[in-house]
């Protein structure tokens, strides 16, 4: 029996700001044989998401922090190379919560088999048809609750979540305004995705003034991916009974002592609801969401961008690009098959 | 025709911190005769509420700020002394949005007639059967949405709103924990109102630790009257899918540059909803609320404290007692009839 060696990026220490290679070094360890219904995947795609930064800390979170010494947790898609599960054969492709590693060993019951023959690019299941697409779908429709004619403001609008939020909001008959950090991203939102207005937040100067110009009737739904000063400015522009869907606060994850927002008095002034959520809250409705998202993708109503970077050893510097905004859409590491 | 002279306390300048007599001086002006369906009330009771402090500022709010030069807006109960309205006769007693003044002239359509013969103390209509009782009723039941078995935490729990919130939560089958600022208030909550636990926030030291001790199963509903550090600490103690009903943030009203909360990441970690509201949002359901509150009061299920201070000229120092917590329940100015 061949013993496979596993390259892993693991959490050696909890980062204070941006994680570096002392926090997340590499190691090579043997992959134990599968037993008791387990399967070993050779990973093909590893998802990079802002939420992973949260799991590297030890603050209470919606799932357990990554334990020190464990490989960094991440969604992965891999090909079965060894199986002790009756449900999986060598060669099958499946998705699971794995880690930043070449091989993932996992109980078969934790795997979702993917149909490689369906012609849908596998990486899509980590993005628009996976966690980020579902986050957008449930976060906008269930938390944001947009009505036709509402103004919907989206931050990190060119990201894997924000770009889907904006397109679904357009389909609901809303006026959609996106905030992004480059002119190229803003052009894509306006020209390709049909956003009604865009704000380049790195060049607009005063956030509140820019939002008021782009949203002359105020904001009914703010889908917040960034937090910090943009969240605080958006609060000032909310209409009566506005909803704020808090998906994540990427601007603060690497900033340990970020000051808190100062405009929360708007909650009472305008009877605003601010609601945090994670996609896990909607797990029992994933089939509904995936079916709807797939229908829209196939019909050409939902566009998406992916940026696929080859090579497991590029994973940490690629992950950090989420935080400087240099990625273009859903960010995925690919490990090419020989 | 007698020209009545009106003692008014009016907004001469907007206060930065606590308002003083230079911000809110007195003046004596003639009361114009009623015309076109108007009525003149001689005020008997004037309600003192934390929200009035918000209207003294010029930040956007749920209703217009008080204009400079106008008498300070407040709910009042008065006796009709002159009437040009077919619906009101001299001697009738009615409630309206009036001001810190001896006489209020108002269109008859803005008045709610009260039945003096019903045997309910008139001041009650400014408190438990009025704005503060209704704030508690709708804020707890519609915004907080408690379920039997939930732990409900209430700040400013001995106040006119908080004390009603806690008693309604008990009737819903919840475990109720109140925070108040004196041992006497805490005793009242526990011994007379049946709260399950109390926290004297001025003596407890670390707020988070005190809340965790008093709420060993975490907090499902936090009814927030105070904001500031207590809000920030309560965030850390929330359970999954907790609801925070933001009624007002009295701790910050006189503090212009209060720092923002730093624990809002809990919104995503625990999928929390933070919802601001005002009683005005529920105006179309006031009859339902008043009927239910009155039923509970008559049945002895809902207790309340009022502190009635005689004399219009005591109004400003009495108002300030809301902010040092020295009042005992609903605070009302009475202007005795000769």
Contacts between the chains, C-beta under 8 A, distances in Angstrom:
chain1	res1	chain2	res2	distance
A	54	B	265	7.9
A	59	B	265	6.9
A	59	B	269	7.4
A	60	B	236	7.8
A	60	B	266	7.6
A	60	B	269	5.6
A	60	B	270	7.9
A	61	B	269	4.8
A	62	B	268	6.6
A	62	B	269	5.1
A	62	B	270	7.0
A	62	B	271	7.0
A	227	B	264	7.9
A	232	B	260	7.6
A	236	B	60	7.8
A	241	B	281	7.9
A	246	B	264	7.9
A	246	B	267	5.0
A	246	B	268	5.8
A	247	B	268	7.4
A	248	B	268	6.0
A	249	B	264	7.8
A	249	B	265	6.5
A	249	B	268	7.4
A	252	B	265	7.5
A	258	B	262	7.7
A	259	B	259	6.7
A	259	B	260	6.2
A	259	B	262	7.6
A	260	B	232	7.6
A	260	B	259	6.2
A	260	B	260	2.8
A	260	B	261	4.6
A	260	B	262	4.6
A	260	B	264	6.7
A	261	B	260	4.6
A	261	B	261	7.5
A	261	B	264	7.2
A	262	B	258	7.8
A	262	B	259	7.6
A	262	B	260	4.7
A	264	B	227	7.9
A	264	B	246	7.9
A	264	B	249	7.9
A	264	B	260	6.7
A	264	B	261	7.2
A	265	B	54	7.9
A	265	B	59	7.0
A	265	B	249	6.5
A	265	B	252	7.5
A	266	B	60	7.6
A	266	B	276	7.5
A	267	B	246	5.0
A	267	B	274	6.7
A	267	B	275	7.2
A	267	B	276	3.0
A	268	B	62	6.6
A	268	B	246	5.8
A	268	B	247	7.4
A	268	B	248	6.1
A	268	B	249	7.4
A	268	B	276	4.1
A	268	B	277	7.2
A	268	B	278	6.4
A	269	B	59	7.4
A	269	B	60	5.6
A	269	B	61	4.9
A	269	B	62	5.1
A	269	B	276	7.4
A	270	B	60	7.9
A	270	B	62	7.0
A	270	B	276	7.2
A	271	B	62	7.0
A	271	B	275	7.8
A	271	B	276	5.6
A	271	B	277	5.1
A	271	B	278	6.3
A	271	B	281	5.3
A	272	B	275	7.4
A	272	B	276	5.3
A	273	B	273	6.3
A	273	B	274	7.4
A	273	B	275	4.4
A	273	B	276	7.7
A	274	B	267	6.7
A	274	B	273	7.4
A	274	B	274	4.6
A	274	B	275	7.5
A	275	B	267	7.2
A	275	B	271	7.8
A	275	B	272	7.4
A	275	B	273	4.4
A	275	B	274	7.4
A	276	B	266	7.5
A	276	B	267	3.0
A	276	B	268	4.1
A	276	B	269	7.4
A	276	B	270	7.2
A	276	B	271	5.5
A	276	B	272	5.3
A	276	B	273	7.7
A	277	B	268	7.2
A	277	B	271	5.1
A	278	B	268	6.3
A	278	B	271	6.3
A	281	B	241	7.9
A	281	B	271	5.3
